[in-house]
Amino acid sequence: MVVVDQFVDLFGTNRVVHGLVGGLVIASLNLLGASLVLVWRNPSERAMDTMLGFAAGVMLAASFTSLIIPGIETYSNGNPIPVLVGMALGTAFLDRSDALVPHAHYLLSGRKRRDANAPGSDLSGAIPDERVAGVVLFILAITLHNMPEGLAVGVGFGSGDVGGAIALMLAIGIQNIPEGLAVSVAAINAGLDRRAYAAFAGVRSGVVEIPLAVLGAYAVGAVSTLLPYAMGFAAGAMLFVIMDEIVPETHTGGHERVATLGTIAGAIVMLYLDISLG
């Protein structure tokens, strides 16, 4: 395949290097999205829900076509147990992490937490400056939100399926554009009152994807038996983000229809990339 051959010609055959390239690409597209806030100063809630729905669709399709299905069929010889165990671990990790910080979707939209008694909803005693508290929580929540994406790309390249990994990289990179914009808007809502600082916060959220992509590629390359577990872990974590964070958020502002259409559009894009490159 031309795209795969060109990628290998440019970056060689080392899977860890491929993971690094993948991490750089998705982080760069996150930067592009974050920078949009400098020219699109006040995106509407309807537009944000549509774009986040698109991101959810990409992640949903990628979880199955690039991680769960190949993890079972190709890397577990048809045995679903390693992938399912990985999914359970990925879900548990995000669930426990989510208990430590506010839900990312409240920070993505800037809406106040609906459950005043939820963990992390009142940090005034822990951090005196509420503005600082909001910024700190924003950074923590979005970092957790980005982790499975970087890991998924790294695991994809670590598997040795360059075509499928490129499709996953492009899909997650594309969905990082609206997500990066949402992060910058959230930075403003969290108390960063200058657009440049908001864009910087968007860059910060994407930077975590680079080391995780490298780590994912190295780990599954060094210990091949980890591959189906790692694929399941990344998929479970992404599915958790979709169902616990993005979908609830995009269906609370009265824009459920456009958010749903955005989700379907994202799934279509991912499926096309997977078929054409995988």
SULDA-V63721 format. One record per residue. N is the residue number from 0. RES is the residue in one small letter. OMEGA is omega in radians with two decimals (NA if undefined). Layout:
n:N res:RES omega:OMEGA
n:N res:RES omega:OMEGA
This chain:
n:0 res:m omega:-3.01
n:1 res:v omega:-3.10
n:2 res:v omega:-3.14
n:3 res:v omega:3.14
n:4 res:d omega:3.12
n:5 res:q omega:3.12
n:6 res:f omega:-3.14
n:7 res:v omega:3.10
n:8 res:d omega:-3.10
n:9 res:l omega:-2.95
n:10 res:f omega:3.10
n:11 res:g omega:-3.05
n:12 res:t omega:-3.13
n:13 res:n omega:-3.04
n:14 res:r omega:3.11
n:15 res:v omega:3.07
n:16 res:v omega:3.09
n:17 res:h omega:3.11
n:18 res:g omega:3.10
n:19 res:l omega:3.12
n:20 res:v omega:3.12
n:21 res:g omega:3.11
n:22 res:g omega:3.12
n:23 res:l omega:-3.13
n:24 res:v omega:-3.08
n:25 res:i omega:3.09
n:26 res:a omega:3.11
n:27 res:s omega:3.10
n:28 res:l omega:3.00
n:29 res:n omega:3.08
n:30 res:l omega:3.10
n:31 res:l omega:3.13
n:32 res:g omega:3.14
n:33 res:a omega:-3.11
n:34 res:s omega:-3.14
n:35 res:l omega:-3.11
n:36 res:v omega:3.13
n:37 res:l omega:3.13
n:38 res:v omega:3.09
n:39 res:w omega:-2.89
n:40 res:r omega:-3.06
n:41 res:n omega:3.12
n:42 res:p omega:-3.12
n:43 res:s omega:3.10
n:44 res:e omega:3.11
n:45 res:r omega:3.13
n:46 res:a omega:-3.14
n:47 res:m omega:3.12
n:48 res:d omega:3.12
n:49 res:t omega:-3.10
n:50 res:m omega:3.09
n:51 res:l omega:3.03
n:52 res:g omega:3.08
n:53 res:f omega:3.12
n:54 res:a omega:3.12
n:55 res:a omega:3.14
n:56 res:g omega:3.10
n:57 res:v omega:-3.11
n:58 res:m omega:-3.14
n:59 res:l omega:-3.13
n:60 res:a omega:-3.12
n:61 res:a omega:-3.14
n:62 res:s omega:-3.10
n:63 res:f omega:-3.01
n:64 res:t omega:-3.06
n:65 res:s omega:-3.07
n:66 res:l omega:-3.02
n:67 res:i omega:-3.07
n:68 res:i omega:3.10
n:69 res:p omega:3.10
n:70 res:g omega:3.14
n:71 res:i omega:-3.00
n:72 res:e omega:-3.01
n:73 res:t omega:-2.97
n:74 res:y omega:3.05
n:75 res:s omega:3.14
n:76 res:n omega:3.10
n:77 res:g omega:3.13
n:78 res:n omega:-3.06
n:79 res:p omega:-2.98
n:80 res:i omega:-3.13
n:81 res:p omega:-3.14
n:82 res:v omega:-3.14
n:83 res:l omega:3.07
n:84 res:v omega:3.10
n:85 res:g omega:3.11
n:86 res:m omega:3.14
n:87 res:a omega:3.13
n:88 res:l omega:3.12
n:89 res:g omega:3.10
n:90 res:t omega:-3.13
n:91 res:a omega:-3.14
n:92 res:f omega:3.14
n:93 res:l omega:3.14
n:94 res:d omega:-3.14
n:95 res:r omega:3.10
n:96 res:s omega:-3.11
n:97 res:d omega:3.12
n:98 res:a omega:-3.09
n:99 res:l omega:-3.11
n:100 res:v omega:3.12
n:101 res:p omega:3.08
n:102 res:h omega:-3.09
n:103 res:a omega:-3.03
n:104 res:h omega:3.06
n:105 res:y omega:3.11
n:106 res:l omega:3.12
n:107 res:l omega:-3.08
n:108 res:s omega:-3.06
n:109 res:g omega:3.11
n:110 res:r omega:-3.14
n:111 res:k omega:3.09
n:112 res:r omega:-3.09
n:113 res:r omega:-3.12
n:114 res:d omega:-3.06
n:115 res:a omega:-3.12
n:116 res:n omega:-3.10
n:117 res:a omega:3.13
n:118 res:p omega:3.08
n:119 res:g omega:-3.08
n:120 res:s omega:3.13
n:121 res:d omega:-3.11
n:122 res:l omega:-3.06
n:123 res:s omega:3.13
n:124 res:g omega:-3.11
n:125 res:a omega:-3.12
n:126 res:i omega:-3.02
n:127 res:p omega:-3.09
n:128 res:d omega:-3.08
n:129 res:e omega:3.13
n:130 res:r omega:3.09
n:131 res:v omega:3.13
n:132 res:a omega:3.14
n:133 res:g omega:-3.13
n:134 res:v omega:3.14
n:135 res:v omega:-3.14
n:136 res:l omega:3.09
n:137 res:f omega:-3.12
n:138 res:i omega:-3.14
n:139 res:l omega:-3.08
n:140 res:a omega:-3.11
n:141 res:i omega:3.05
n:142 res:t omega:3.08
n:143 res:l omega:-3.12
n:144 res:h omega:-3.08
n:145 res:n omega:-3.04
n:146 res:m omega:-3.10
n:147 res:p omega:3.14
n:148 res:e omega:3.10
n:149 res:g omega:3.13
n:150 res:l omega:-3.12
n:151 res:a omega:3.13
n:152 res:v omega:3.12
n:153 res:g omega:3.11
n:154 res:v omega:3.11
n:155 res:g omega:3.12
n:156 res:f omega:3.11
n:157 res:g omega:3.13
n:158 res:s omega:-3.11
n:159 res:g omega:3.09
n:160 res:d omega:-3.02
n:161 res:v omega:-3.14
n:162 res:g omega:3.11
n:163 res:g omega:-3.14
n:164 res:a omega:3.10
n:165 res:i omega:3.10
n:166 res:a omega:3.12
n:167 res:l omega:3.12
n:168 res:m omega:-3.13
n:169 res:l omega:-3.11
n:170 res:a omega:3.14
n:171 res:i omega:3.08
n:172 res:g omega:3.13
n:173 res:i omega:-3.14
n:174 res:q omega:3.07
n:175 res:n omega:-3.14
n:176 res:i omega:3.07
n:177 res:p omega:3.12
n:178 res:e omega:3.10
n:179 res:g omega:3.07
n:180 res:l omega:3.14
n:181 res:a omega:3.13
n:182 res:v omega:3.13
n:183 res:s omega:3.07
n:184 res:v omega:3.13
n:185 res:a omega:3.11
n:186 res:a omega:3.09
n:187 res:i omega:-3.13
n:188 res:n omega:3.14
n:189 res:a omega:3.05
n:190 res:g omega:3.07
n:191 res:l omega:-2.94
n:192 res:d omega:3.10
n:193 res:r omega:-3.06
n:194 res:r omega:-3.12
n:195 res:a omega:3.11
n:196 res:y omega:3.11
n:197 res:a omega:3.10
n:198 res:a omega:3.10
n:199 res:f omega:3.10
n:200 res:a omega:3.09
n:201 res:g omega:3.08
n:202 res:v omega:-3.12
n:203 res:r omega:-3.10
n:204 res:s omega:-3.12
n:205 res:g omega:-3.07
n:206 res:v omega:-3.13
n:207 res:v omega:-3.10
n:208 res:e omega:-3.07
n:209 res:i omega:3.12
n:210 res:p omega:3.12
n:211 res:l omega:3.07
n:212 res:a omega:3.10
n:213 res:v omega:-3.14
n:214 res:l omega:3.13
n:215 res:g omega:3.14
n:216 res:a omega:-3.13
n:217 res:y omega:-3.05
n:218 res:a omega:-3.10
n:219 res:v omega:3.06
n:220 res:g omega:-3.11
n:221 res:a omega:-3.14
n:222 res:v omega:-3.01
n:223 res:s omega:-3.13
n:224 res:t omega:3.11
n:225 res:l omega:-2.97
n:226 res:l omega:-3.12
n:227 res:p omega:3.09
n:228 res:y omega:-3.13
n:229 res:a omega:3.09
n:230 res:m omega:3.10
n:231 res:g omega:3.13
n:232 res:f omega:-3.14
n:233 res:a omega:-3.14
n:234 res:a omega:3.14
n:235 res:g omega:3.13
n:236 res:a omega:3.14
n:237 res:m omega:3.11
n:238 res:l omega:3.10
n:239 res:f omega:3.14
n:240 res:v omega:-3.13
n:241 res:i omega:-2.99
n:242 res:m omega:-3.08
n:243 res:d omega:-3.05
n:244 res:e omega:-2.94
n:245 res:i omega:-3.08
n:246 res:v omega:3.11
n:247 res:p omega:-3.11
n:248 res:e omega:-3.07
n:249 res:t omega:-3.13
n:250 res:h omega:-3.14
n:251 res:t omega:-3.05
n:252 res:g omega:3.14
n:253 res:g omega:-3.12
n:254 res:h omega:-3.06
n:255 res:e omega:-3.07
n:256 res:r omega:-3.10
n:257 res:v omega:3.09
n:258 res:a omega:3.11
n:259 res:t omega:3.09
n:260 res:l omega:3.08
n:261 res:g omega:3.11
n:262 res:t omega:3.13
n:263 res:i omega:3.12
n:264 res:a omega:3.12
n:265 res:g omega:3.11
n:266 res:a omega:3.13
n:267 res:i omega:3.14
n:268 res:v omega:-3.12
n:269 res:m omega:3.14
n:270 res:l omega:3.12
n:271 res:y omega:3.14
n:272 res:l omega:-3.11
n:273 res:d omega:-3.12
n:274 res:i omega:-3.07
n:275 res:s omega:-3.09
n:276 res:l omega:-3.05
n:277 res:g omega:NA
